[in-house]
Every structure is written in structure tokens, then in C-alpha cells.
Amino acid sequence: MSERDRFDVLAERLGPTVTAFLSCAQDATGRGADPERLGAARAAWAEITRTHSDDVARNWFIAANHRLSGAAPEERLREGHTKSVMSAARGFAAGEVMGA
């Protein structure tokens, strides 16, 4: 699967604008998307959708997240914090409660 195909698959789920933003793509077509950020986003999506709906996963990516110091996962991915986003996704999927 090419990087373009990977971008398109995630864009179908998150939308092209969010996918372009978090992967540092030049535009909503996925041109110049960073493979590491894109891969982390796809892995986080897969982790969350094991236990939650697509709608919940989509909201998780764009909402403020206490596990990420109040930033949205899409922002942290754009900044290159792939490991912390994956940790937050695993915690969310496992049902960890804030402060637990």
C-alpha cells in the first residue's frame, strides 16, 4: 500500500483536512504527508476502534485530551509526539479514567 493509499484510507475516516493537518501534508490530497505521523494516526485509530465506534474515534482525535496536557491528538501528532499519542490511545481504548 502506497503512502497515498494510506492517507486516503485515514482521510475516509477522519476527513481529509484533519488527516492532512496531523500528517503535515501540503494539502488535503495528502501530498507530502509524513509517513511516521500518518502511521501513528492509523495505529491510534485502530487501537481506539477496537473498543469504540468510528464516531468516538473521530472525536477523540480532535478533542482536548487530558493525557496530552489538554492538547488534541491531531495537534500532538502534527508536533511529532507519536509515542505520547499512542499511549493516550491505548489508555482511552482500555477505558482508563482521568486521574487513575
Secondary structure by P-SEA (a helix, b strand, c coil): ccaaaaaaaaaaaccaaaaaaaacccccccccccaaaaaaaaaaaaaaaccccaaaaaaaacccccccccccaaaaaaacaaaaaaaaaaaaaacccccc
